[in-house]
Amino acid sequence: MNLEFFKMVSEAAFSNPFGDKRPEIDRRIIDATEDTGWHEMLLPLLQRLEKNIHALSSSAEAMADLRGKLKTQNLNDDTRAVGVSILFHVFHQYMNQFDDLIGEQIAAGDEPCRAPFAFQCLEKLVGYGFKRDNACRYVAMFYQIRRAYFFISKELIGESPCMKRLRAQLWDNVFTHDIAWYEHCLWNRMEDFSTLLLGETGTGKGAAAAAIGRSGFIPFNQNAQKFEESFTRAFVSINLSQYPESLIESELFGHRKGAFTGAIEKHDGIFSRCSPHGAIFIDEIGDVSVPTQIKLLQVLQARIFSPVGSHDKLRFKGRVIAATNKPIDALRREGKFRDDFYYRLCSDIITVPPLRQRVRETPRAMEMLATHLLERICGSELKLPVVEKLKEGIGKNYAWPGNVRELEQAIRRIMITGAYEGDAAAESKSEVTLGHAVAAGNLTAKELVEKYCRDLYETYGNYGEVARRTGLDWRTVKKNVQNEE
């Protein structure tokens, strides 16, 4: 038995598919060059894996020993590596069918689709020696992995470094930075891990939240041969800035009939509508009042809430994802965002990059995104000179103040009027001025650092994030941003 091979496969299986580590492991497994792409390496990797598993299966004694060990809970490193390699092998045998199920479920809506192939997958795992309960959980994780990959890769496209980092962060948010931990003890405890999404208006925070919310663990019902619920109803969202203060509590927690004037019938709030395997997305959390923050804090702490006008105690089991386009550090300093509320939301903080950063890092980013949006708008690969019209109407350093949302509407305007000129006041003045000043050589080192810190702060709105990117202490960043002496 080739234990070193199985250990490398198990390392690949547990690595982030959007990170830099996975391709490096795959290259080691098949002795590929650095120029070989990940997808080009997958087939030879799987072929080599199948050959090694076939050799293992050919030995009745070895398989009997493996089955006996897999039924125990305490596996040594060697047995775990072989077990993970078998999971990796079986997963790829059924991967396309899981992908088909995702498309079928999107079309079907909230009623879970039957998945007989998933039951066959479960039986195959049992045949290799996995306990039935564990095998059932692994089938659910297979489905979860494919959903996470689908929603992260399809909705958050782009090859710029910042988008690659974003996809890797979202994957870690779903499975943690070490999926071995997740598989061992966290798969049914992720409701305790909240997420705070930062970024400008229109960057795609909603798409990032949806990718997390639709990628949660959903158990497989082997008797019904389908998953317990549809992922289409696992994600619910609310924008609290759309409601007057008097209605926010009702929208969050619901109300009973007659609870207040105008409550002519029962209403289920967003916490009631969230499934046990789902997530709530609270958008523009930076706009809500302190009293509302206190009410939300109580729910996040106790996981229990009561509808308005009721003494019933209802349990909330989903994850919480919140987002704001405002600088969170500034809100906290001003007392508009409570520290205790912040610390209930910040299990993970993810910044969604603005479109101008994506274009600055990779100039083709705008063209790729525009093509993707055009296809989504038209429903097919309609060839229209949208990109050419965009380049004609906007400057090279256009700042895209509305980000992806503005780009989508720009495409629509071009389809209607044949042109888009953008917002003349939105020319990226700071970037142009900085670039010209650097080229002219008329900036001091201090001025250069100050300008760079201010540009980053405008993008991320967070001193800590600027400090991480520049390698400076956050107090130094703050001085540079505020131009303090």
C-alpha positions as CSV (number, residue, x, y, z in Angstrom):
1,M,0.0,0.0,0.0
2,N,1.4,3.4,-1.1
3,L,0.9,5.3,2.1
4,E,2.8,8.4,1.0
5,F,0.6,8.7,-2.0
6,F,-2.6,8.4,0.1
7,K,-1.2,11.1,2.5
8,M,-0.7,13.5,-0.4
9,V,-4.2,12.8,-1.7
10,S,-5.7,13.4,1.7
11,E,-3.8,16.7,2.0
12,A,-5.2,17.7,-1.3
13,A,-8.7,16.7,-0.3
14,F,-8.7,18.9,2.7
15,S,-7.2,21.9,1.1
16,N,-9.1,25.0,-0.1
17,P,-9.8,24.6,-3.9
18,F,-9.6,28.4,-4.3
19,G,-6.3,28.7,-2.5
20,D,-2.7,28.5,-3.7
21,K,-1.9,25.3,-1.8
22,R,-4.1,22.9,-3.7
23,P,-2.4,23.2,-7.1
24,E,1.0,22.8,-5.5
25,I,-0.1,19.5,-3.9
26,D,-1.7,18.2,-7.1
27,R,1.6,18.9,-9.0
28,R,3.5,16.9,-6.4
29,I,1.1,14.0,-6.7
30,I,1.4,13.7,-10.5
31,D,4.9,15.3,-10.9
32,A,3.5,18.1,-13.1
33,T,5.2,21.3,-14.1
34,E,4.2,24.7,-12.7
35,D,2.6,25.6,-16.0
36,T,0.0,22.8,-15.6
37,G,-3.4,24.1,-14.6
38,W,-5.4,22.6,-11.8
39,H,-8.2,21.2,-14.0
40,E,-5.5,19.6,-16.3
41,M,-4.1,17.8,-13.3
42,L,-7.4,16.4,-11.9
43,L,-7.9,13.6,-14.4
44,P,-4.4,12.1,-14.1
45,L,-4.6,12.5,-10.3
46,L,-7.9,10.6,-10.2
47,Q,-6.6,7.9,-12.5
48,R,-3.6,7.4,-10.3
49,L,-5.8,7.3,-7.2
50,E,-8.2,4.7,-8.8
51,K,-5.1,2.5,-9.6
52,N,-3.9,2.7,-6.0
53,I,-7.4,2.0,-4.5
54,H,-7.9,-0.9,-6.9
55,A,-4.6,-2.4,-5.7
56,L,-5.7,-2.0,-2.1
57,S,-9.1,-3.5,-2.9
58,S,-7.5,-6.5,-4.5
59,S,-6.1,-7.6,-1.2
60,A,-8.8,-9.2,0.9
61,E,-6.6,-9.1,4.0
62,A,-5.8,-5.4,3.6
63,M,-9.5,-4.5,3.0
64,A,-10.7,-6.5,6.0
65,D,-8.1,-4.7,8.2
66,L,-9.1,-1.3,6.7
67,R,-12.9,-1.9,7.3
68,G,-12.2,-2.9,10.8
69,K,-10.3,0.3,11.5
70,L,-12.7,2.6,9.7
71,K,-15.5,1.5,12.0
72,T,-13.6,2.8,15.0
73,Q,-13.6,6.5,16.0
74,N,-9.9,6.8,16.8
75,L,-8.0,6.5,13.6
76,N,-4.2,6.8,13.3
77,D,-2.7,9.1,10.7
78,D,-2.1,6.3,8.1
79,T,-5.7,4.9,8.3
80,R,-7.1,8.4,8.2
81,A,-5.1,9.2,5.0
82,V,-6.4,6.1,3.3
83,G,-10.0,6.8,4.4
84,V,-9.9,10.4,3.2
85,S,-8.4,9.2,-0.1
86,I,-11.4,6.8,-0.5
87,L,-13.8,9.6,0.2
88,F,-12.0,11.7,-2.4
89,H,-12.3,8.9,-4.9
90,V,-16.0,8.2,-4.3
91,F,-16.8,12.0,-4.2
92,H,-15.4,12.4,-7.7
93,Q,-17.3,9.4,-9.0
94,Y,-20.6,11.1,-8.1
95,M,-19.5,14.8,-8.5
96,N,-21.3,15.4,-11.8
97,Q,-24.5,13.9,-10.4
98,F,-24.3,16.3,-7.4
99,D,-23.8,19.1,-9.9
100,D,-26.9,18.0,-11.8
101,L,-28.9,17.9,-8.5
102,I,-28.0,21.5,-7.8
103,G,-29.4,22.6,-11.2
104,E,-32.5,20.4,-10.7
105,Q,-33.1,21.9,-7.2
106,I,-32.7,25.5,-8.4
107,A,-35.5,24.7,-11.0
108,A,-37.7,22.9,-8.5
109,G,-37.6,25.5,-5.8
110,D,-38.3,24.8,-2.1
111,E,-39.4,21.2,-2.3
112,P,-36.4,18.8,-1.9
113,C,-35.6,16.7,-5.0
114,R,-35.1,13.0,-4.7
115,A,-31.5,11.8,-5.1
116,P,-31.3,8.0,-5.5
117,F,-27.7,8.4,-6.7
118,A,-26.8,9.8,-3.3
119,F,-28.1,6.7,-1.6
120,Q,-26.0,4.6,-4.0
121,C,-23.0,6.8,-3.0
122,L,-23.8,6.1,0.7
123,E,-23.9,2.3,0.1
124,K,-20.6,2.5,-1.7
125,L,-19.0,4.2,1.3
126,V,-20.5,1.6,3.6
127,G,-19.0,-1.1,1.4
128,Y,-15.6,0.3,1.9
129,G,-16.1,0.0,5.7
130,F,-17.4,3.4,6.8
131,K,-20.1,3.3,9.6
132,R,-23.5,4.0,8.1
133,D,-24.0,7.1,10.2
134,N,-20.7,8.5,9.2
135,A,-21.2,7.6,5.5
136,C,-24.6,9.4,5.6
137,R,-22.8,12.5,6.9
138,Y,-20.1,12.3,4.2
139,V,-22.8,12.2,1.5
140,A,-24.2,15.4,2.9
141,M,-20.8,16.9,3.0
142,F,-20.2,15.9,-0.7
143,Y,-23.4,17.8,-1.6
144,Q,-22.3,20.8,0.5
145,I,-18.9,20.9,-1.1
146,R,-20.3,21.0,-4.6
147,R,-22.9,23.7,-3.6
148,A,-20.2,25.9,-2.0
149,Y,-18.0,25.5,-5.1
150,F,-20.9,26.3,-7.4
151,F,-22.1,29.4,-5.7
152,I,-18.7,30.8,-4.9
153,S,-17.2,30.2,-8.4
154,K,-20.3,31.1,-10.4
155,E,-21.4,34.3,-8.6
156,L,-18.0,35.8,-7.7
157,I,-16.0,35.7,-10.8
158,G,-12.7,37.4,-11.7
159,E,-9.0,36.5,-11.9
160,S,-7.7,39.6,-10.0
161,P,-5.8,38.7,-6.8
162,C,-8.4,40.4,-4.6
163,M,-11.2,38.2,-6.0
164,K,-9.1,35.0,-5.7
165,R,-8.6,36.0,-2.0
166,L,-12.3,36.6,-1.6
167,R,-13.3,33.2,-3.0
168,A,-10.7,31.5,-0.7
169,Q,-12.1,33.4,2.3
170,L,-15.7,32.4,1.5
171,W,-14.6,28.8,1.3
172,D,-12.9,29.0,4.7
173,N,-16.0,30.7,6.1
174,V,-18.1,27.6,5.1
175,F,-15.7,24.9,6.1
176,T,-13.1,26.7,8.3
177,H,-9.5,27.0,7.4
178,D,-9.0,23.3,8.1
179,I,-11.8,21.1,6.7
180,A,-10.5,18.2,8.9
181,W,-11.7,20.2,11.9
182,Y,-15.0,20.9,10.3
183,E,-15.5,17.2,9.4
184,H,-14.5,16.1,12.9
185,C,-16.5,18.4,15.1
186,L,-17.9,21.6,13.5
187,W,-20.2,20.5,10.7
188,N,-23.3,20.8,13.0
189,R,-22.0,23.8,15.1
190,M,-21.5,26.5,12.5
191,E,-24.6,28.4,13.7
192,D,-22.2,29.8,16.4
193,F,-20.0,31.4,13.8
194,S,-21.3,34.7,12.6
195,T,-19.9,36.7,9.7
196,L,-19.5,40.5,9.0
197,L,-19.2,41.5,5.4
198,L,-17.6,44.9,4.6
199,G,-17.4,46.8,1.4
200,E,-18.8,49.6,-0.7
201,T,-22.3,49.7,-2.1
202,G,-22.8,47.4,-5.1
203,T,-19.6,45.4,-4.6
204,G,-21.4,42.1,-4.3
205,K,-21.9,41.6,-0.5
206,G,-25.3,40.1,-1.2
207,A,-23.8,37.5,-3.6
208,A,-21.1,36.7,-1.0
209,A,-23.7,36.3,1.7
210,A,-25.9,34.1,-0.5
211,A,-22.9,31.8,-1.3
212,I,-22.4,31.2,2.4
213,G,-26.1,30.9,3.2
214,R,-26.8,28.3,0.4
215,S,-23.7,26.2,1.2
216,G,-24.7,25.1,4.7
217,F,-24.7,21.4,5.8
218,I,-28.1,19.8,5.0
219,P,-28.5,16.2,6.3
220,F,-29.3,13.3,3.9
221,N,-32.4,11.3,4.6
222,Q,-31.5,7.8,3.5
223,N,-35.0,6.5,3.9
224,A,-36.6,9.2,1.7
225,Q,-33.4,9.2,-0.6
226,K,-33.3,13.0,-0.5
227,F,-31.8,15.8,1.5
228,E,-33.8,17.2,4.4
229,E,-34.5,20.5,2.7
230,S,-33.9,22.6,-0.4
231,F,-31.0,25.0,-0.2
232,T,-33.2,27.5,-2.1
233,R,-35.0,28.2,1.2
234,A,-31.9,28.1,3.4
235,F,-31.0,31.7,2.8
236,V,-33.2,34.6,3.8
237,S,-32.3,38.3,3.8
238,I,-33.5,41.6,5.1
239,N,-32.4,45.2,4.8
240,L,-33.4,46.9,8.0
241,S,-32.8,50.4,6.6
242,Q,-35.9,49.9,4.5
243,Y,-38.2,49.8,7.6
244,P,-39.2,52.5,10.1
245,E,-38.0,51.9,13.6
246,S,-41.5,51.0,14.8
247,L,-41.7,48.0,12.4
248,I,-38.2,46.6,12.7
249,E,-38.9,44.4,15.7
250,S,-41.9,42.9,13.9
251,E,-39.8,42.3,10.7
252,L,-37.1,40.6,12.8
253,F,-39.1,38.5,15.3
254,G,-42.7,38.6,13.8
255,H,-45.9,39.4,15.7
256,R,-49.1,37.9,16.8
257,K,-52.5,39.1,15.5
258,G,-53.6,42.2,17.5
259,A,-50.1,42.8,19.0
260,F,-50.4,46.4,18.0
261,T,-52.6,48.8,15.9
262,G,-52.6,47.5,12.4
263,A,-51.6,43.9,13.2
264,I,-54.6,42.4,11.6
265,E,-53.0,39.0,11.1
266,K,-50.0,36.9,12.3
267,H,-46.7,37.7,10.8
268,D,-43.6,35.6,10.8
269,G,-40.4,37.5,11.1
270,I,-37.1,36.7,9.5
271,F,-35.8,34.7,12.5
272,S,-38.9,32.5,12.2
273,R,-38.5,32.0,8.5
274,C,-34.9,30.9,8.8
275,S,-34.5,27.1,8.6
276,P,-32.2,25.2,11.0
277,H,-29.8,24.5,8.2
278,G,-29.9,28.1,6.8
279,A,-28.6,31.6,7.4
280,I,-30.0,35.1,7.9
281,F,-28.5,38.0,6.0
282,I,-29.0,41.3,7.6
283,D,-27.9,44.0,5.2
284,E,-26.9,47.6,6.0
285,I,-26.4,46.6,9.7
286,G,-24.5,49.9,10.1
287,D,-27.7,51.8,9.7
288,V,-29.7,50.3,12.5
289,S,-30.3,52.1,15.8
290,V,-28.6,51.2,19.1
291,P,-32.0,49.9,20.6
292,T,-32.3,47.5,17.6
293,Q,-28.7,46.4,18.1
294,I,-29.5,45.5,21.7
295,K,-32.5,43.4,20.7
296,L,-30.4,41.6,18.1
297,L,-27.6,41.1,20.6
298,Q,-29.9,39.4,23.0
299,V,-31.0,36.9,20.3
300,L,-27.4,36.2,19.2
301,Q,-26.5,35.5,22.8
302,A,-29.4,33.4,23.9
303,R,-30.5,32.0,20.4
304,I,-34.1,32.6,21.6
305,F,-36.7,35.2,20.6
306,S,-40.3,36.0,21.1
307,P,-42.7,37.5,18.5
308,V,-44.2,40.9,19.4
309,G,-47.3,40.3,21.5
310,S,-46.3,36.8,22.5
311,H,-44.6,35.1,25.4
312,D,-43.6,32.1,23.4
313,K,-39.9,31.3,23.4
314,L,-38.8,30.3,19.9
315,R,-35.4,28.8,19.1
316,F,-33.2,30.3,16.3
317,K,-30.8,27.8,14.8
318,G,-29.4,29.4,11.7
319,R,-26.2,31.4,11.0
320,V,-26.1,35.2,11.0
321,I,-24.4,37.1,8.2
322,A,-24.4,40.9,8.4
323,A,-23.1,43.6,6.1
324,T,-22.4,47.3,5.9
325,N,-21.0,49.7,3.5
326,K,-19.9,52.1,6.2
327,P,-16.5,52.2,8.0
328,I,-17.2,50.0,11.0
329,D,-14.3,51.4,13.0
330,A,-15.6,54.9,12.7
331,L,-19.2,53.8,13.7
332,R,-17.8,52.2,16.8
333,R,-15.7,55.3,17.8
334,E,-18.8,57.5,17.3
335,G,-20.9,55.2,19.5
336,K,-23.2,54.3,16.7
337,F,-22.2,50.6,16.7
338,R,-22.0,48.9,20.0
339,D,-18.8,47.0,20.8
340,D,-20.6,44.1,22.3
341,F,-22.8,43.8,19.2
342,Y,-19.7,44.0,17.0
343,Y,-18.0,41.2,18.9
344,R,-21.0,38.9,18.4
345,L,-20.8,39.4,14.7
346,C,-17.1,39.2,14.0
347,S,-16.3,35.5,14.1
348,D,-15.2,36.2,10.5
349,I,-14.8,39.6,8.8
350,I,-14.6,39.6,5.0
351,T,-14.1,42.6,2.8
352,V,-15.6,42.5,-0.7
353,P,-13.3,44.5,-3.0
354,P,-14.5,47.4,-5.1
355,L,-14.7,47.1,-8.9
356,R,-11.9,49.7,-9.3
357,Q,-9.5,47.6,-7.3
358,R,-10.4,44.5,-9.4
359,V,-9.7,46.5,-12.6
360,R,-6.6,48.1,-11.3
361,E,-5.1,44.6,-10.4
362,T,-6.3,42.9,-13.6
363,P,-7.4,45.3,-16.4
364,R,-9.3,42.4,-18.1
365,A,-11.5,42.1,-15.0
366,M,-14.1,44.6,-16.3
367,E,-14.4,42.9,-19.7
368,M,-14.8,39.4,-18.1
369,L,-17.4,40.7,-15.6
370,A,-19.3,42.6,-18.3
371,T,-19.4,39.5,-20.5
372,H,-20.7,37.5,-17.5
373,L,-23.4,40.1,-16.7
374,L,-24.5,40.4,-20.3
375,E,-25.0,36.7,-20.4
376,R,-27.0,36.8,-17.2
377,I,-29.1,39.7,-18.4
378,C,-29.9,38.2,-21.8
379,G,-30.1,34.6,-20.8
380,S,-27.7,33.5,-23.5
381,E,-24.3,34.2,-25.0
382,L,-25.5,37.2,-27.1
383,K,-22.7,38.9,-28.9
384,L,-23.0,42.7,-28.4
385,P,-20.3,45.3,-28.5
386,V,-20.9,46.2,-24.8
387,V,-17.3,46.3,-23.7
388,E,-16.3,48.5,-26.7
389,K,-19.1,50.9,-25.8
390,L,-18.0,51.0,-22.2
391,K,-14.4,51.8,-23.2
392,E,-15.6,54.6,-25.5
393,G,-17.8,56.2,-22.8
394,I,-15.6,56.1,-19.7
395,G,-12.1,57.0,-18.9
396,K,-9.2,54.6,-18.2
397,N,-9.2,55.6,-14.5
398,Y,-13.0,55.6,-14.0
399,A,-13.7,54.8,-10.3
400,W,-16.9,52.9,-10.8
401,P,-18.6,54.4,-7.7
402,G,-21.5,52.1,-8.0
403,N,-19.3,49.0,-8.5
404,V,-20.7,45.9,-10.0
405,R,-24.3,47.2,-9.6
406,E,-23.3,50.3,-11.7
407,L,-21.6,48.1,-14.3
408,E,-24.8,46.0,-14.7
409,Q,-26.9,49.1,-15.2
410,A,-24.3,50.5,-17.6
411,I,-24.8,47.4,-19.7
412,R,-28.5,47.8,-19.7
413,R,-28.2,51.5,-20.7
414,I,-25.9,50.6,-23.6
415,M,-28.5,48.0,-24.7
416,I,-31.2,50.7,-24.6
417,T,-29.3,53.9,-25.8
418,G,-26.1,52.6,-27.3
419,A,-23.8,54.5,-24.9
420,Y,-22.7,55.0,-21.3
421,E,-20.7,58.0,-20.1
422,G,-20.6,57.2,-16.4
423,D,-20.4,59.8,-13.7
424,A,-18.0,62.6,-14.6
425,A,-17.5,63.4,-11.0
426,A,-16.4,59.8,-10.3
427,E,-13.1,59.9,-12.1
428,S,-10.6,58.2,-9.9
429,K,-8.9,61.5,-8.9
430,S,-6.9,60.1,-6.1
431,E,-5.4,57.3,-8.2
432,V,-4.7,59.6,-11.1
433,T,-3.1,62.2,-8.9
434,L,-1.0,59.7,-7.1
435,G,0.1,58.0,-10.3
436,H,1.1,61.3,-11.9
437,A,2.8,62.4,-8.8
438,V,4.9,59.2,-8.6
439,A,5.7,59.5,-12.3
440,A,6.8,63.1,-11.9
441,G,8.8,62.2,-8.8
442,N,7.4,65.1,-6.7
443,L,6.1,63.1,-3.7
444,T,8.1,62.7,-0.5
445,A,8.2,59.2,1.1
446,K,5.9,60.5,3.9
447,E,3.3,61.9,1.4
448,L,3.4,58.7,-0.6
449,V,2.6,56.5,2.4
450,E,-0.1,58.9,3.5
451,K,-1.8,58.9,0.1
452,Y,-1.5,55.1,-0.2
453,C,-3.0,54.6,3.3
454,R,-5.9,57.0,2.5
455,D,-6.7,55.2,-0.7
456,L,-6.8,51.9,1.0
457,Y,-8.9,53.3,3.8
458,E,-11.4,54.7,1.3
459,T,-11.6,51.2,-0.2
460,Y,-11.9,49.1,3.0
461,G,-13.0,51.6,5.7
462,N,-11.0,49.6,8.3
463,Y,-7.7,50.6,9.9
464,G,-6.9,47.0,10.7
465,E,-7.3,45.9,7.1
466,V,-5.1,48.7,5.8
467,A,-2.5,47.8,8.5
468,R,-2.6,44.2,7.3
469,R,-2.1,45.1,3.7
470,T,0.7,47.7,4.3
471,G,2.5,45.9,7.1
472,L,2.2,49.0,9.3
473,D,0.9,49.3,12.8
474,W,-2.8,50.3,12.8
475,R,-2.0,53.4,14.9
476,T,0.5,54.5,12.2
477,V,-2.2,53.9,9.6
478,K,-4.6,56.0,11.5
479,K,-2.1,58.9,11.7
480,N,-1.5,58.7,7.9
481,V,-5.2,58.6,7.0
482,Q,-6.0,61.5,9.3
483,N,-2.8,63.3,8.4
484,E,-1.9,63.6,12.1
485,E,1.5,64.9,13.1
